[in-house]
Amino acid sequence: MLTPERQQLILKTVKNDHTSKIKRLVEVTGASESTIRRDLDQMEEQGLLRRVHGGASLRSSASEEPTMGEKVTRFHSEKQAIAQFAASLVQEGDCIFIDAGSTTYEMIPFLKEKNIIVVTNGLSHLDALNTHQIKTYVLGGLVKHQTGAVVGAGAIQNLQQYRFDQCFMGANGVTLKDGYTTPDPEEAAIKQMTLNLSKNRYVLADHSKFEKVAFMKISDLSEAEIITDYNDASIEEYRKKTNIKVVTT
């Protein structure tokens, strides 16, 4: 297979997988591991993709943010497994914060039998919370049309009155160096304050969020525990910085 043909196949595979391991690319192309590594280096230099630990992912802008609809359909079964475990941590009588993420949204059906109070900034969460008759408070503020998140000065002021037993939030990027990141500074501010107001703090992140960095830092890894399906060899490095629960799908 000629180099241009092989690299096109690599790019197609990475686009389909979102993040592809070198082993996967070796299987798809029939090339050696060293050849794939050289291809990935060249393709990263050309701006076609981004090298990550053990493979490659799609190259995207640090400020780029998918819509809620796009988030919900991506890695749905993994998100459900993560959400189910997260919901199992919620105890009777807890007051919890669930942010406007697609994985946190998946927690709601698993909370329906519990006597709890939920505070959220996710407008897309309200119908499900109401359907399951979960006592809910929603922050007031500016609505982001793309994600349905409530943000801004009003939301921050509203949030300050609450204190939480637990909080559950998403992140667009998770790395050892940069911690948890998100594209929007206003959503980052909500997440940062929520961490400060919560006794127990969890970030729900499927495998596609690892080794990615978005525009705005939320916090260091140590500020929250991680619930994920990510189980790469580098997971042990993450365990040195925070507690991680790896769920299987």
Summary of the structure (lengths in Angstrom):
residues: 249
radius of gyration: 19.1
end to end distance: 35.2
largest distance: 62.5
contacts: 847
relative contact order: 0.13
helix: 41%
strand: 24%
